[in-house]
Amino acid sequence: MSSFNPRHRADNPSGQIAIALYRVSQVIGYLFRKRGTEQNLSPAQIQALLFLRYSRTGVRTIGGLSSRLASSYATTSGVVDALENKGFVKRQPLPEDQRTITLQLTEAGSQKTALVDDVLEVIENAISDLPPDKQQAFMDVMQHVVGRLQASGHVEVYEMCWGCQFFRQDAHPDMPNAPHHCAFVDAPLEESSTLFECPDFIPISSL
C-alpha cells in the first residue's frame, strides 16, 4: 500500500486525509524555515525556544528537549549549544536537585521567542475560517488521530494540566499557594504550574 499513489487515494478517504495532513506538514516546515531565516534561527532552535517558554520546569532539560524534538541527545545538545552561544539560553542546576541541569531562557531569549511565537498563525487562520461546529468536529478527529499516534509511540504529547486525567482542581483549599494536585506525581500544584505543557499529559477523554 502506498499513500502517495494517486490510485490508492482515489477511493480511500483515509489516504486522501493522510496526504492533506502531509501537505499541511509541508507548510508548517516552510513556515518554520521562513521565520528561522528572518530571525537567524534553525527550525530546531525555534522549537527549542518555544519548548523552554511553555513547558513545565521539570522537563526543561536536554533529555526533555530531545524527546520534544524527537532527536538524539547529541543533536539536541548541539541545538542548545548554538542557542547558548547566541545568548538565548543558559544552563543552571535545578534548585531541588543540583545534579539535574535545566535549561532557561535568558532575557534576550525570551525576547527572541516572542518574535517566533506566532509561526503557526497561518495554519490557525485557515482553521478559524471554519464554522464553530466544524472546528469542534475537526478538533475531535485530530485528538483521536494524535491519541492513536501517541499510543503507538510515534508522538509525545505535551499539554496543560486542565484537560489531563491526573489533574485535581482545588484539591488543597487550605494551600492557597498550591491549591491543585497532580495525581501522576502525587504532589500539590501551583496555579502557574498548570499553565505549562507537560509530557505526562493524558487527556480525560482517554479514560
N, C-alpha and C positions, 0 to 999 in steps of 0.2 A: 504494500500500500504506500502511495506517495501523496502526501497532502499538497505538494507543489504541482502535481499533474492536473491540468485543467479537466481532463476527462473524469478523474476521480472526484473532482469537486462538483461536476455538473449536476448530479442528483444526490449530493451529500451535503446537507446543511451544516453539519459539524465541521466538514472540511472547508466550506466557504467561510465559516466564522473563524476558524483557525488562521486562514490566510488574511482575513481582515485584521485580526489581532497582530499578526506578523507585520502587516503594513503600519499599524499604529506603533509597534515597537520600533520600526524603522524611523518614523517621525520623531519619536522620543529620543532615539540615538542622535538624530540630526540636531535636535534642539539642544541637547547637552553639548555636542561638539561646537555648535554655533556660539552658545553662551561661553563655552570654555575659551574659544578663540578671542572673544570680546574681553574676557577677564584674565587671560593668560593662565588658564587652568585646564587641566585634562578633565574629561568626564568623570574619571575615578576620583579626582581631587574634589570636584563639585559634590559628588555623592558623599565623600568623607566629611566635608564641611557640614552638609545638611544632617548627616548622621549625628555628628557631635552637637549640633544645635538642638535636635529633637529627641534623642534617645535618653533613657534614664542613666543616672550617673554610673551605676554599677557595671554597665556594658560598654562604657566609653574606653575600651582598651584595644590593643592591636588585634586580639582574638575576636572581640565583639565586632570590630570593623571588618575583619576578614570574613566573618560569617555574613555580614550585611552585603559586602561586595562580591561574595561568592568567589573569592580569590585566595591564593595561598598566603600563608603568614609572611613569607619573604616579600612577595609582591606588595602586600598591604603595608609592610614596614617601609618599603620604598616610597609609597604614596605619602605616608606620614612624614618621612624624612624630607621630601620635597616641600610639603606644607610647612614643616618646621623651619626649613631654610628660608622660606618666604616670610616667616614671622607670623603665620596664621594659626599655628598650633604649638602647644607646649606639653611636655610630659611632666607629670608630677605624681607622687605616691598617693594612694587612696588613704584618706585620714584614718579610717578604722582598720586598715591593713597596709602597712608601709611596704609590704612585699609586692603589692599589686600596683603597677604603674598605669595611671589613667591618662587619657588624652583630653586636653582642654583647649577651647578656642581662646585665643588672645583677643584683645580689643580690636586689633586690625582684622583678625579672623572673623569676628562677629560682624564687622562692617562689610567684609567681603562676602560673607554668607548672605547678608541681606540683599546683595546685588544679584544673587543667583536663585533666590528663594522662589521666584515666580516662573522658573524654567518650564513648568508644565502648564502654564496658563492657556496656551493654545489648545491643548487637549481638553482642559476643563471647560473652556468656552464652547468648544464643539459639542460637548455633552450637555451643557446648560441650555442649548437650543431645544433640547427635547422637552416635551410636556412633563410635568412632575410625576405623573403615573408611570411614564416610560423610563424616567430616570430611576425611580424606585425599582421597577422591574429589572432594569439593566444592572443596578447595584446588587440585587438578589442573585442574579445569574452569575455575575462576576465573583461574588463571595463564594458561591458554590464551586466555581472553577478554581479559584485560588485555594479553597479548602482542600479540594482533591489534589492539587499540586503540592500543597503543604504536607498532606498525609503521605504522599509518595516520596517525600524528601527532596522535591525539586525547588522549593522556595521556603524561605524562613520569613514569617510574617511578624512585623513589628507594628503594634497598635497601642492605643492608650487604654488605661485601666477600665474606663467606664463601660466598655462593651465586653469585658472579659469575665469568664465564669469564675475566676478566682477573686474578683473584686467584691468587697463587702462595704457598702456605703454606710457611713456614720455608725460603724461598729464600736467605736470608742467615744461615746459622747462626753466622757469625763476627761478626754485628752484633746483639748482644742488645737494643739499644735500638730496632732496626728490623728484625726478623727476616723479615718478609714482603715481598712485592713486588707492585706493580701494573703489569701489562703495558700498560695503557692509557696511563699517563703515564710508563712505564718508570722507576719510582723505588721505593726501599725504603719500607715501611710500618711504622709503629709499631703495636704491638698495640692500643693505644687507638683509633687511627685506623680500624681495621677494624670498630669497633662503631658507626660513624656511617653515616647514609644518604648515598648518592652518586647523582647523576643520570647518571653514566656506566655504571651497573649494567646488565649484560646477563646474564640467567640462563644457567647452564651448560646447561640443557636445550634452549636455542635453538641450540646448536652443530650 
